[in-house]
Amino acid sequence: MQQDEKPGAGKAWSGRFAEAVDSLTQRFNASVDFDKRLAEFDIQGSLAHARMLARQRIITGRDLADIERGMGQILDEVRSGRFEWKLEREDVHFNIEYRLTELVGDAGKRLHTARSRNDQVATDTRLWLRNAIDEIGHLLQRVRERLLDAAERHASVLMPGFTHLQVAQPVTFGHHLMAYFEMFTRDAGRLADARERMNRLPLGASALAGTSFPIDRESVALELGFDGVAENSLDAVSDRDFAIEFLAAGALIMAHVSRLSEELVLWMNPRFGFVRIADRFCTGSSIMPQKKNPDVPELMRGKTGRVYGSLMALLTLVKGQPLAYNKDNQEDKEPLFDAADTLRDVLAILGELLQGVEPVPERMAEALREGFATATDLADYLVRKGLPFRDAHEVVARAVRAAETSGRGLEQLALAELQAFSPLIGPEVKDVLTAEGSVAARRHIGGTAPEAVRAAVARARARL
């Protein structure tokens, strides 16, 4: 196998080894192809570390000035795409450190004093993930706002509510949308919780045991926006709970996206016909000219598996690791990056898609007439007349069976027919058997009445 020209060429640890790393090992070991996206956060963390070293008189003020100047140039090169990433330098950290040394000499070599790549990468990843969580949180908030807008707009649109995918009781489309608002609100809370627990600085743990230099970790934490420092050096360098917790929260977000997507796909089907989805979110067929396929909801539903897979990958990654840092942890980044990218893309398009979904009230009303959706209202009516609920349930079940046999709805049965099942039924029952009357009666908090939905929207806007 082809080897480097001299032992350990281009490696920060080359002095220990008598022979060079072969090219296959070098490619297998390197992470720069994917961890270079940490570059700006690596620079941010390095500058905070360097300023602390200078304050503690571990490096000189001149060294600090050189480091800041060199890092400024490197940041410009990274942002402009001019930075030359080299595989033989393994990762984002060594690539930046070597370039810094090329630019400012010995000051660049002094930057790594009192730290290790172990606490460095843990810090960079937290900085990157904190930023990703903030971006995803903003996109999630926009989705919630769009749901509120649609729920308010359609607060009075009647539709069937389902259990077991069978018509159950009348609800309003606005109420249905507010269920997803509640799901995504819990998701936002989980993201915030994960961010809070993650926001502790690992830097200063060094390789695993801390450092003998008189560092000031708290000042670095303050500069980088952390709420405090990781208290145990062994845990600080090996902990990936923060990434797993984010992925678990992300998996639940995608579960909710997938449930909504599934309903949109079903509702767009002509057998339902409950909604129309704007053409800009659909595609056609290469062979069937009549087709309009809900590709965006389908793809969002499919991408759920990517985030689930990332979560399982990291759970598997950490389950057998002894303390402290192990090279296994290099494998945390690609699943983490992919999941965050997927969440950003999905939530961004979901926020737009929600503006392109419109209900078809006449089809929803037609479905309400097919499933005896007001049967429970008739039972409640009989309970208010004094009949025990279990007896009322039996009376209504027999009425439903008779209506079904005759091919009619409950509201189409004559008063005399209804009274044959219970003499407690009076003429006012006709109001009870309408879908409008059913939803209007559910005015309590959490109910489906239009006024309850509008009140829920108002409370939600206040929380947002």
C-alpha positions in Angstrom: 0.0 0.0 0.0 1.1 3.5 -0.8 2.4 5.3 2.3 3.3 8.9 3.2 6.8 9.9 2.3 7.9 10.2 6.0 6.4 8.7 9.2 3.3 10.6 10.4 3.6 13.3 7.7 1.0 16.0 8.3 0.0 14.6 11.7 0.0 16.5 15.0 0.9 13.2 16.8 3.6 12.0 14.4 6.5 11.9 16.9 5.2 8.7 18.5 5.2 6.5 15.4 8.0 4.8 13.5 6.1 4.3 10.3 3.6 6.2 8.3 -0.2 5.6 8.2 -1.1 3.9 5.0 -3.4 5.6 2.6 -6.4 3.3 3.3 -6.2 3.9 7.0 -5.8 7.6 6.4 -9.0 7.7 4.3 -10.8 5.5 6.8 -9.7 7.6 9.8 -10.4 11.0 8.3 -13.6 13.0 9.1 -12.8 16.3 7.4 -15.2 15.6 4.5 -18.2 15.9 6.8 -16.9 17.7 10.0 -15.7 20.7 8.0 -19.2 22.1 8.5 -18.1 22.8 12.1 -15.4 25.2 10.9 -17.0 28.5 12.0 -17.8 27.0 15.4 -14.3 25.6 15.7 -12.9 29.1 15.1 -15.4 30.7 17.5 -14.4 28.2 20.2 -10.7 28.6 19.5 -10.8 32.3 19.8 -12.6 32.2 23.1 -10.0 29.6 24.3 -7.1 31.8 23.1 -8.4 34.9 24.8 -8.7 33.0 28.1 -5.2 31.7 27.7 -4.0 35.3 27.3 -6.0 36.6 30.3 -4.5 33.8 32.4 -1.0 34.7 31.1 -0.6 31.2 29.6 0.2 32.8 26.2 1.3 36.3 25.5 -0.8 39.2 24.2 1.3 39.1 21.0 0.4 35.5 20.5 -3.3 36.3 21.0 -3.1 39.1 18.4 -1.5 36.8 15.9 -4.1 34.1 16.5 -7.0 36.5 16.1 -5.5 37.9 12.9 -4.9 34.4 11.5 -8.3 33.2 12.5 -9.9 36.2 10.8 -8.2 35.3 7.6 -9.2 31.6 7.9 -12.8 32.5 8.6 -12.8 34.6 5.4 -11.3 31.7 3.4 -13.9 29.3 4.8 -16.8 31.5 4.1 -15.6 32.3 0.6 -14.9 28.7 -0.3 -11.1 29.4 -0.7 -10.0 27.3 2.3 -8.0 24.2 1.1 -9.2 21.2 3.1 -6.7 18.4 3.2 -7.5 14.8 3.9 -4.1 14.0 5.4 -4.9 16.5 8.2 -7.8 14.3 9.3 -10.4 16.7 10.6 -11.6 20.2 10.8 -9.5 20.9 13.9 -6.1 19.9 12.4 -6.9 21.6 9.1 -7.6 24.9 10.8 -4.7 24.6 13.2 -2.2 23.8 10.5 -3.4 26.7 8.4 -3.2 29.0 11.4 0.4 27.9 11.9 1.2 28.6 8.3 -0.2 32.1 8.7 1.2 33.1 12.1 3.9 30.7 13.0 4.5 29.6 16.6 1.5 31.4 18.0 -0.6 28.9 16.0 1.2 26.0 17.7 0.5 27.5 21.2 -3.3 27.7 20.6 -3.8 24.0 21.6 -2.3 24.6 25.0 -4.6 23.3 27.8 -7.1 21.6 25.5 -7.5 18.4 23.5 -9.4 17.5 20.3 -11.7 15.6 22.7 -13.0 18.6 24.5 -12.6 20.7 21.4 -14.9 18.6 19.2 -17.5 18.2 22.0 -17.6 22.0 22.2 -17.8 22.6 18.5 -20.6 20.1 18.2 -22.6 21.7 20.9 -22.1 25.1 19.4 -23.2 23.8 16.0 -26.2 22.0 17.4 -27.3 24.9 19.5 -27.4 27.0 16.4 -29.3 24.3 14.5 -31.9 24.0 17.3 -32.5 27.7 17.2 -33.0 27.5 13.4 -35.3 24.5 13.7 -37.2 26.2 16.5 -37.9 29.3 14.3 -39.2 27.0 11.5 -41.3 25.1 14.0 -42.8 28.4 15.2 -43.7 29.4 11.7 -45.5 26.0 11.2 -47.4 26.6 14.4 -48.4 30.1 13.3 -49.6 28.8 9.9 -51.7 26.2 11.7 -53.3 28.9 13.9 -54.1 31.0 10.8 -55.8 28.0 9.1 -57.6 26.9 12.3 -59.0 30.4 12.8 -60.0 30.7 9.1 -61.8 27.3 9.1 -63.1 27.3 12.7 -66.7 26.7 11.5 -66.0 24.1 8.7 -67.7 20.9 9.7 -66.0 17.5 9.1 -66.2 14.0 10.5 -63.9 13.2 13.4 -62.6 9.6 13.2 -61.6 6.8 15.5 -60.3 3.6 13.9 -60.6 5.6 10.7 -64.4 5.3 11.0 -66.7 8.2 11.3 -67.1 9.0 15.0 -68.5 12.4 15.8 -68.7 15.8 14.1 -65.8 18.2 14.6 -64.6 21.3 12.9 -61.6 21.5 10.6 -60.2 24.2 12.7 -60.3 22.0 15.8 -58.6 19.2 13.8 -55.8 21.5 12.9 -55.4 22.7 16.4 -54.6 19.1 17.4 -51.4 19.4 15.4 -50.7 22.8 16.9 -50.7 21.1 20.3 -48.3 18.4 19.0 -45.9 20.8 17.5 -46.1 23.0 20.7 -44.9 20.0 22.7 -42.2 19.5 20.2 -41.0 23.1 20.7 -40.9 22.5 24.4 -38.8 19.4 24.0 -36.3 21.3 21.8 -36.0 24.0 24.3 -35.4 21.5 27.1 -32.8 19.7 25.1 -31.1 23.0 24.3 -31.0 23.9 28.0 -29.4 20.6 29.1 -26.9 20.7 26.2 -25.7 24.3 26.9 -22.8 23.4 29.2 -19.2 24.0 28.1 -17.0 20.8 27.8 -13.8 22.9 26.9 -11.3 22.6 29.8 -11.9 18.9 30.2 -8.9 18.4 27.9 -8.4 14.8 26.9 -10.3 13.3 29.8 -8.7 14.5 33.1 -8.7 18.2 32.9 -5.5 20.3 32.6 -2.6 21.4 34.9 -2.7 24.9 33.5 -4.6 27.6 35.5 -7.5 28.0 33.1 -10.7 29.9 33.6 -13.5 27.8 32.1 -16.3 30.0 33.4 -15.1 33.0 31.4 -15.0 30.9 28.2 -18.5 29.6 28.9 -19.7 33.1 29.3 -18.1 34.3 26.1 -19.5 31.4 24.1 -23.0 31.8 25.5 -23.0 28.6 27.6 -25.0 28.5 30.8 -22.2 26.9 32.7 -19.5 24.3 32.4 -19.6 20.5 32.3 -18.8 19.5 35.8 -17.0 16.2 35.2 -14.1 16.0 32.7 -14.6 12.3 31.9 -18.3 12.9 31.1 -17.6 16.2 29.3 -15.5 14.5 26.6 -17.6 11.3 26.2 -21.2 12.6 26.6 -23.3 12.4 23.5 -26.6 12.5 25.4 -27.3 16.0 24.1 -27.2 14.8 20.5 -29.4 11.8 21.2 -31.9 13.9 23.1 -32.1 16.3 20.1 -32.6 13.3 17.8 -35.3 12.0 20.0 -37.1 15.3 19.9 -36.5 15.5 16.2 -38.0 12.0 15.8 -41.2 13.1 17.5 -41.4 16.2 15.3 -41.2 13.9 12.3 -43.8 11.5 13.7 -46.2 14.5 13.9 -45.2 15.7 10.5 -45.8 12.1 9.2 -49.3 11.9 10.8 -50.3 15.2 9.2 -48.8 14.1 5.9 -50.7 10.8 6.0 -54.0 12.7 6.6 -53.3 15.1 3.7 -52.6 12.2 1.4 -55.8 10.4 2.4 -57.9 13.6 2.3 -56.7 14.5 -1.2 -57.7 11.0 -2.5 -61.0 11.3 -4.4 -62.6 8.8 -2.2 -62.3 11.4 0.6 -62.0 14.6 -1.4 -61.7 16.6 1.9 -59.0 19.0 0.8 -57.4 20.5 -2.3 -53.6 20.9 -2.3 -52.1 23.7 -4.4 -50.5 22.6 -7.6 -47.1 23.9 -6.6 -46.9 21.2 -4.0 -47.9 18.3 -6.3 -46.5 16.5 -9.3 -47.9 14.6 -12.3 -47.3 11.2 -13.8 -45.0 10.4 -16.7 -47.6 8.1 -18.2 -51.0 9.0 -16.7 -51.9 12.6 -17.7 -54.8 12.9 -15.3 -52.7 12.3 -12.2 -52.1 14.9 -9.5 -49.9 13.3 -6.8 -49.3 14.7 -3.3 -45.6 14.3 -3.5 -44.6 16.8 -0.9 -46.7 15.1 1.9 -45.6 11.7 0.8 -41.9 12.7 0.8 -42.2 14.3 4.2 -43.8 11.1 5.5 -40.9 9.1 3.9 -38.2 11.3 5.4 -39.4 10.4 8.9 -37.4 7.2 8.6 -34.1 9.1 8.1 -34.5 10.9 11.5 -35.6 7.6 13.2 -32.5 6.0 11.7 -30.2 8.7 13.0 -31.6 8.3 16.5 -31.1 4.6 16.4 -27.5 5.0 15.0 -26.5 7.2 18.0 -28.2 5.1 20.6 -26.3 2.1 19.2 -23.0 4.1 19.0 -22.9 4.9 22.7 -24.4 1.8 24.2 -21.1 -0.2 24.5 -18.5 2.6 25.0 -16.4 2.7 28.1 -15.3 6.0 29.5 -13.9 8.3 28.3 -13.5 9.4 24.6 -13.4 6.7 21.9 -13.0 7.0 18.2 -16.5 5.6 17.8 -17.7 9.1 18.6 -16.5 10.3 15.2 -19.6 8.5 13.9 -22.0 10.8 15.7 -21.8 13.7 13.3 -23.1 12.4 10.0 -26.4 11.1 11.5 -26.7 14.3 13.5 -26.0 16.6 10.5 -28.4 14.6 8.3 -31.2 14.7 10.9 -30.9 18.4 11.4 -30.8 19.1 7.7 -33.9 16.9 7.2 -35.8 18.7 10.0 -34.9 22.1 8.5 -36.0 21.1 5.0 -39.2 19.4 6.1 -40.4 22.2 8.5 -39.6 24.9 5.9 -41.7 23.3 3.2 -44.5 22.3 5.7 -44.8 26.0 6.7 -45.4 26.8 3.0 -47.6 23.8 2.3 -50.1 24.7 5.0 -50.9 27.9 3.0 -51.7 25.7 0.0 -54.2 23.4 1.7 -57.9 24.3 1.4 -60.8 22.2 2.8 -63.8 21.1 0.6 -66.7 21.7 3.0 -69.3 20.0 0.8 -67.4 16.7 0.7 -66.8 16.8 4.5 -70.5 17.4 5.0 -71.4 14.5 2.7 -69.1 12.2 4.8 -70.8 13.3 8.0 -74.1 12.1 6.6 -72.7 8.6 6.0 -71.5 7.6 9.5 -74.3 8.3 12.1 -71.9 10.9 13.5 -74.5 12.4 15.9 -75.4 9.1 17.6 -73.5 10.1 20.7 -75.4 13.3 20.8 -78.7 11.4 20.8 -77.4 9.3 23.7 -76.4 12.5 25.6 -79.9 13.9 24.9 -81.5 10.9 26.5 -79.2 11.1 29.5 -80.3 14.7 30.0 -83.9 13.4 30.0 -83.0 11.1 32.9 -82.1 7.8 31.2 -78.9 6.2 32.5 -76.1 6.4 30.0 -75.8 2.6 29.4 -79.5 2.4 28.7 -79.3 5.4 26.4 -76.4 3.7 24.6 -78.5 0.6 24.0 -81.5 2.7 22.7 -79.4 4.6 20.3 -77.6 1.5 19.0 -81.0 0.0 18.1 -82.0 3.2 16.4 -78.8 3.2 14.4 -79.3 -0.4 13.3 -82.8 0.4 12.1 -81.6 3.5 10.3 -78.8 1.6 8.7 -81.2 -1.2 7.6 -83.4 1.4 5.9 -80.5 3.2 4.3 -81.2 6.5 6.2 -79.4 8.7 8.7 -80.7 9.2 12.2 -81.8 12.7 11.3 -84.0 11.2 8.5 -86.0 9.0 10.9 -89.5 10.3 11.6 -90.2 11.5 15.2 -92.6 8.6 15.7 -89.9 6.1 14.6 -87.5 7.5 17.1 -90.1 7.5 19.9 -90.6 3.8 19.3 -87.1 3.3 20.7 -87.7 5.7 23.7 -90.8 7.7 24.7 -88.4 10.3 26.2 -87.6 11.6 22.7 -89.4 14.8 21.8 -89.6 17.1 18.8 -86.5 19.1 19.8 -84.4 16.1 19.1 -84.1 17.2 15.5 -81.7 20.0 16.6 -79.6 17.5 18.5 -79.2 15.3 15.4 -77.6 18.0 13.2 -73.8 18.3 12.9 -74.1 22.0 13.5 -75.9 21.4 16.8 -73.4 18.7 17.8 -70.3 20.9 17.5 -72.0 24.0 18.9 -72.8 22.1 22.1 -69.1 21.4 22.8 -68.1 24.9 23.9 -65.8 24.0 26.8 -62.0 24.4 26.7 -60.7 21.8 24.4 -64.0 21.4 22.6 -64.7 21.5 18.9 -67.3 24.3 18.8 -66.3 27.2 16.5 -66.3 29.6 19.4 -64.1 27.2 21.4 -61.7 26.9 18.5 -61.4 30.7 18.1 -60.8 31.0 21.9 -58.1 28.3 21.6 -56.4 30.2 18.8 -56.4 33.4 20.8 -54.8 31.6 23.8 -52.2 30.0 21.5 -51.3 33.3 19.9 -50.8 34.8 23.3 -48.4 31.9 24.2 -46.5 32.3 21.0 
